[in-house]
Amino acid sequence: MADKYVYKMSVPEIEDLKSVVQPHLAGGELQSYSTRYLTKPGDNYGSCMLAIAAKIKRPNGLIEELPLIAKLPPVTNDLYWQIFQPERTCITENKMYEIVVPEIHLLQLEAGLSQDKLFDGLPAYYGSRISLDPNATKVDRDAVLVQENLQLSGYRAGNRHKMFDYVHAKLVLEYMAQYHALPIALRIKKPELFARTIRPYFNRFNMNTTMGDEMKNEMRSELREDLQLATNNNEEAINEILERFQVYDKWLEQSEAVDGLYTSLVHCDLWINNIMFKYDDSDQPTQLKFVDFQIAQYESCAHDIIFFLFSSVDSAVLEDNFESFLKIYYDAFIHNLEEMQINTDDYSYEGFLNEVRRVGPIEIPHPIFMTKVILADNSTLPEDFKDLDMTILSKNRGLHTITKRMEDVLRLAKKFKMI
């Protein structure tokens, strides 16, 4: 997410940024700022990311530099505006920062946790809007979300061409478990508040509805060709996976998920580019931040677990540690519920494994499809956001790293009964 990249083309303007960030400056005042592009095409699809160098006048009169990030809808790319539905995704992500994080922090404080123990898995928030019109109910091209610049706060982005090792994967699963457990605890302890102020903003997200038949048919055709390469033309295996994709599509079309033991605010896009790490002096990851909550929705936690493991963890590491990873997540999940004084008698480990087995065959097409996006060759990506389109998929057909990763995902999904 935070790869430095400066474009020659003009950067989209943010009108009246001051009114967005001012309430979050602890009495400070935004004096001036400059912007540049933060990410290059291929590192972010559903939004336009700008780095902001802001000058803040503090109440004592001192001028301070404050590095921020502005997240805009895909304002320069009409295709991605259509596919990623900012009318829904911007509002969902804003509510994660506006409402969810403050409420789970309050819940933790009420449970007796100290300030330094509060969940820290998201960037600091500096305001958001969906329009310049304060009475607007629909997202327009003046929408913006402002956060801390994680890179300048000491965090580093992952490399989508280098899958995570054991240490990184373990830390992600521990943070993920906390991210999932806290909204469940909030729902249990404050059901009316959860139902009224949170649940309505995390409905199911179905990208298929905005793609159009031509694009969907083209993607299905390309998927079959990719699977032919990954299975050495094994028609039986190909048809089995294509059936799984039909199951995934039907899941996307289902009605909203019901409350369950493992139903929470699921990120639904937790892969390498959406996780940033802070490291110690030995270059070991010690903290992380999850970013990009546009397609977060109310669903089973198992969707995030499976997608992360099969999209972003090194194949050999995943093969050697799959069961251990599930136990790491489960232990952290239970710990966080108990810390919130939630009765965990119903949360048996076997029940958790059954939930992973239930969701696996539904979710596994997601990392299979994303393999081509994650491992796309940089040379096939355009220099301008407005030129980014779905040809990224066809341009990378047959790339050795993609075919090998698909082979691994299919093999391991079969081995661990995810398909």
N, C-alpha and C positions, 0 to 999 in steps of 0.2 A: 504493500500500500504506500509506503513512504519513500519510494525510490526517487531520488532527486532527478529532475528533468526540466530543462528550460526550453520553451518553444519560441520560435521566431514569430509564429502567428499571434494574433491579438488574444489577450486573456479576457474572458467574460467579466464584465463589470458587476460589482455588488453595490447596488444602490442603498443608501442609508444603513450602512453596516453599524453605525454608531448606536442606533436605537435597539439593535439586536444584542450587542455585547455589553452596553453600558450597565444594565442591571446586575451584571455578573462580575463587575470589576471592584467590588468592595469599596465603593466611594470614589474610585478612580474615574478618569475621563479619557476617552479615545481622542487623541490629538491628530494623528495621521497614520496612514498605513500604505503599504505597497503589496502587490500580489504577483504570483507566478504560478505556473502549473506545477503540481506536486508529483503526479504519476504520469507514466507514459501509456499509450494505448496497449491493451493486453494485460495490464495490471489492475485495471478497474473498468467495469462495464456499465453498471447501473447508475453511475453518478459522475460528476465532474469535480475533481479535487484540486483546490488551490491552496498554496502556502501563503500565509499572511504575515508580514513583518509589521507589527503594530507598535506605535509609540503611545504609552499610557502616562498621563499625568496623575500621580498619586495625591491623596489628600494633603500630604506634607509638602507638595510642590515639586517633588522630584519627578523627572521624566524617566520612564523605564521602558525597555524593549520587552515585548510580549509576543513570542512566536505562537501563532495560531494556525488552524486549518479551517477553511470554508468548504463545506460539502454542498454542491449544487446539484439539482437534477441534471440529466444528460441534455443540457440546453443546446449543445451544438450538434446533436445527433438525433434526428427525428425518428429513425428506426428504433433506437434504444429507448427513446421516450415512450414509444408505442409498446415495446416489449416489457419494459420494467415498471410501467404503470405508476409514475410518481404520485398520482392522485391518491394512491394507497400507500406506497412504500415510504414516501417522505414523512407522512403522518405517523406511521408505525415507528420509524426510527426516532423521530422527535419525542414521541411518548416514552420511549425507553429511557431517554435522558431526563425529560421533564418530570415524569411521574414514577416510573418503576424504580429507578436507582434511589431517589429520595425516600420512597416508601420502604424499600428493603433495608436501607440504612437506619431508618427510624425503628423498624422491627428489630434489628440487631441491637440497637441501643436499648430498647425496651427489654430485651432479653439479657441485658447486663454486659454486653461487649463494650470494650473501650473504643475510642475513636480510631486508634491505630489498628484495630482488628477488623474494621468494616471492609466489606467486599470492595476490592480495588481493581476489578477486571475490565473497567471501561475507562476511556479517556475523560479528563475533566471537561465539563460542559460550560460553554460560554454563550448560550442562547440559540434560538431558532425561530423561524417563521415559515408560513406556507405561502405568504403573499405580502405585498406592501400594504394591502388593504387589511386593517386589523379586524374587520368584520367578515373577511372571506372565509368560506368553508371548503373551497376547492384549491388545490395546489396549482400554482402557476410558475412561470419561469423566473420569478423573483424569490422563490423559496430558497432558504439557506439554513444549514446547521453549522454552528461554529464550535470547535473543540480545541483542546491543547494540541500543539504539534509534538507528537510522541517522539519523533526522531530527535528533536532538540531537547526533549525531556530524558534522553538517555536510552530510548528503546530502539531496537533494530528490527527491520522487516525481514521476514524469511525470504528465501530464494525459491521460486516455484519450480526451478529445475533441480532442486536438492531436497529430497524428502527428509522428514524429521527422524532423528535417532531416538533411542529409548528415553534419554533424559528429557528432551523436549516434549515427547509424547506424554510422559508421565505428568509433567507440570501442566500441560494443556488439559488432561483428563481431570486433574484435581481442581483446577479453576472451573472447568465445565460443570463438574458436579456441584460446586457451590452456586454457580450461575443458575442451574436448574433447581436446586433444592430451595433456595430462598423464595422464589415466587410461589412454590408449592406451600411453603410455610405461611406465606402471606395470605394465600387463598384459604387455608385452613383456619388461621387465627383471625382474619378480618374478611370474611366471605362477602359481606355487603360492599365494602370498599373495593375489593378485587373485581367483583361483578360490575360495579358501576364505573370505576375510573380506569381500569386496566383491560379487562377482557375484551371490550368492544373494538379495541385497536389492533388486535392480534388475530384477525380472522385468516382463514386459509388463503394462500397465495397460489394462483394457478397461471403460470406464464403461458401455457398452451392456448389460453383463450384469446391472446392478442397476437399470436404469431401468423395466423393465416394458413390456409390449407397448403398453398404452394411451398411455403417455407418448411412446414412440418413434413410434407412428403419428401422434400429434398433432404432434410435431416435424417429421416428414416432410411432413405436410400444410402446415404453416406454411412450411417451406422452399420447397415448390413455389410458394406464393403470393409469397414474397419474390423468387424467381427470375423469376416472371412480371413483376414490377415492374422488376427489374434488367435484363431482356432485352427489354422491350417485347413480352412475350408471344411470344417466339420459341421455338416448341415444340421445334424441333430442338436449339437451344442448351440449353434446359431439360433435355431428356432426356440430353444429353451430360454435363451436370454431375451429374445424379442418378445416372448410371452411375458417375461418379467417386466419389460418396459410397458406393456399394455396394462399390467397390474399397477405399476407406478402411476400411469396416466389416469387410471380409474380412481386411485387414491387421491390424486389432485382434485378430482371432480366431486369427491365425497362431501357430504355435509360436515359441519363443524365438529371437531372432536369433543367428546364428553369428558367431564371431570374423571380422573382416574389417579391411581397411585403415582404414576409416572408422567402425568400430563402437566406440562409446564410451558413457559415461554421459550420455545426452541429457536435457536438462531437460524438453522436450515441452510447455512452457507459457510460453515466453519472449515475453511481450508487454509493453506499456507499464507496466502496474501492477506487474510483477514485476522491474523494473529501477529502481534509484535512483542518482542522479548527485551527484558533488561538483564544484563549479565554482571557477574561478580568479577573480581580481579583474575580469577582462574578461567574466565570465559565460560562459566557455567550459568545457564539461565536460572534466574531467581524470582522474577516477576513477569507478568505478561498483561497485555490488554487485548480484548476482543474488539473488533471494529466492524462496521457495515451491517447494521441490523435491519436493513430495508425489507427483507423477506421473512423476518421473524414471525412466528405464528404459534398458536396454542396447539401443541401436539405432544406426542410421546418423546421423552428425552432420548430414547434409543435412536431416533433419526439422526441426531447430532453425533452420537457416539459412533455409529456405523459410518456415516459420511466422512467424519474426520479420519478415522482409522484407515479407511480404504482409499481416501483421496490424498492423504498427506503424510503417511508414515512409511518409511522405507520398507520395501517388501520383505527383506530378510528379518528385519526387526519385528515386523507385524507377525510373520510366521512363527517366530520363536516366542513371542510374548502376548499373543492374542488373549488367552485366558487370563494372564496376569494383568493386562490392561483393563479388562472388565472388572476384575477384583479391586484394582486401584480406584477406579471410578466409583464402584459400589461403596467401598469403605468411606471415601470422602463424602459421598452423597448422604449416607447414614449419619456420619459425624455432624454435618451441617444441619440436618433436620433435628438431631438431638440437641444441638447447641441452641436451637430456637424453641426447645421444649416441646417438640412434636413427638407423639407416641409412634414408635417405629415397629411395633409388634407385627404389623401386617406386611412389612417390607423385608420379606425373606430373600436370601441370596438366590434361591432356586426360582422364586417368583420373578426376580429381576432378570435372570438368565432366560426365562420363558418369554419375557417381554422383548428382549433382544432377538430371540429366535423368531418371534412373531413379526417384528418389524423388518428384520433382515431381508427377506425376499421382496418386500415392498421398496426398501430404500436403496438396495445395491445398484439398480440402474443409474442412480444419481452420480456416484463416483465414477462409474464406467463412462458415462457421457462426459463428465467434467475432465477426464484424463486428457482429452485433446485440447481443452481450453487451458488447463494448468501447464501442460508441457509444450504449448505452441512455440515454434521456433521464433525467436525475436526478429529474424530477418523477414518473416512473412507479415509482420505487423506494420500498419501505416504509421506515418509520422504525425498525423493529425487525427484528433478524436472524431471529427465529423466523417472521416473515411473508414472508420471501424465498422465492420459488418460481419455477417455470419460466414463469409468466405474464409474466415480464419480456420474453419473446420476443414473444408475441402483442401485448402492449401497445405495442410499438415498431414494429409493422409499418407500412410506408409512410413512416416518418420519412425526410425528404429526405437527411439526411447518411448514413444507413445505405444507402439505395438507391443513392446516388451512389458510395459507397465500394465496394459490391458490384459495381456496373458497372465500376469501375476495376480491381478485383481480377480479374474475369473477363476483361476486355480485356487486361490485362498478362500474366495467366497464359497466355492464348492467344498473345500476341506473343512471349513468351519460352519457348514450348513446354513449359509446365508442365501443360497439359491437352491 
